[in-house]
Amino acid sequence: MPLQISTPKDPFDAVVVGSGATGGWAAKYLTEAGWNVALLEAGAKITRKYYTEHVQSWQMQYLGFPPVMSHERPIQSLCYACRETNHQ
């Protein structure tokens, strides 16, 4: 996708950098309050392969606990929520 450049007629009241969990909510509340908000995002393009929260352990190659995870992320590997499909 090519870079999109737009020139607004009015200045923005706020600029939110990142549309993650916090930035998305901040932009939502500010726009609902009537503010003119610019939301900047530079993250990777999200595709269907990133939606893995419903993959069952028996469907994963290492049943959810790949050996590389305990070496690269020893603290995270202790958490039940850090799994083979989302540890990166």
C-alpha positions in Angstrom: 0.0 0.0 0.0 1.5 3.4 -0.9 2.1 6.0 1.7 -1.0 8.1 2.3 -0.5 11.8 2.7 -3.3 14.2 3.5 -3.4 17.9 4.2 -6.2 18.7 6.6 -8.0 22.1 6.3 -8.3 22.5 10.1 -5.5 21.8 12.7 -5.9 18.7 14.9 -6.8 19.1 18.5 -4.8 16.0 19.4 -2.4 13.5 17.8 -2.4 9.9 19.0 0.6 7.9 18.1 -0.2 4.2 17.9 -3.6 2.5 17.6 -2.9 -0.3 20.1 -4.9 -1.0 23.2 -4.4 2.4 24.8 -4.1 4.6 21.7 -7.2 3.2 20.1 -9.2 4.0 23.3 -7.7 7.4 23.6 -8.6 8.2 20.0 -12.1 6.9 20.6 -12.8 9.0 23.7 -11.3 12.1 22.2 -13.3 11.9 19.0 -16.5 11.1 20.9 -15.8 14.3 22.9 -15.8 16.2 19.7 -12.0 16.6 19.2 -10.4 16.5 15.8 -7.9 13.7 16.2 -5.1 12.5 14.0 -4.2 8.8 14.6 -0.8 7.7 13.5 0.1 4.0 13.0 3.3 2.5 11.8 2.9 -1.1 12.9 3.1 -4.1 10.7 0.1 -5.0 8.5 -2.1 -7.5 10.4 -3.4 -10.5 8.5 -5.5 -13.5 9.4 -2.4 -15.5 10.5 -1.9 -13.2 13.5 -5.3 -14.1 15.0 -4.3 -17.1 17.0 -5.9 -16.7 20.4 -8.4 -19.5 19.7 -5.8 -22.1 18.5 -5.9 -25.1 20.8 -2.7 -26.4 22.3 -3.1 -29.8 20.5 -3.1 -27.9 17.2 0.4 -26.4 17.8 3.6 -28.0 16.8 5.0 -27.9 20.4 1.7 -28.1 22.2 2.0 -24.4 23.1 5.5 -24.4 24.6 8.3 -24.3 22.0 11.8 -24.9 23.3 13.1 -21.6 21.9 10.7 -19.7 24.1 12.3 -20.8 27.4 15.7 -19.7 26.1 14.8 -16.4 24.5 12.1 -15.3 27.0 12.6 -17.2 30.3 10.3 -15.0 32.4 7.5 -14.8 29.8 7.6 -18.6 29.4 6.5 -19.0 33.0 3.3 -17.2 32.2 0.3 -19.4 31.1 -0.7 -16.7 28.6 2.6 -16.7 26.7 2.2 -19.5 24.2 3.7 -20.7 21.0 1.3 -18.7 18.9 1.8 -15.3 20.6 5.2 -15.3 22.2 6.7 -13.0 19.6 
